[in-house]
Amino acid sequence: DIIICMEILEHLNKKDDLINLISCASNKNSKIFISSLNKNIKIYLYIILMGEYITQKLEKKTHLYENFISIYILNLHLKYFKLTIEDIKNLTYNPILNYAKISNAELNNYIIKIKNDI
């Protein structure tokens, strides 16, 4: 089984509802991938200020900073539902060249691979 949850968490107030669904829908052999925006000032400036207000490439008020979640806090939520982070990568997007890549660089827009411990 493969579960992919891309760019959803940063739009939710109740992240535990989604994490619980992922936990219930997965097993120890499942491959789980989640991506989201890290909660830091750099991503606030890049996504909200640049993306929504300066370049207007994103619809205004699509992202609320209070809904962003740091990897540390996400990991606490995952552990509660018996899920463990196996790997973390950074997603980098260049809006001018319309190009994306995965790297080990600074974690701003992260993608994590998770396993179910049950």
Order of alpha helices (4+ residues) and beta strands (2+ residues): beta-alpha-beta-alpha-beta-beta-beta
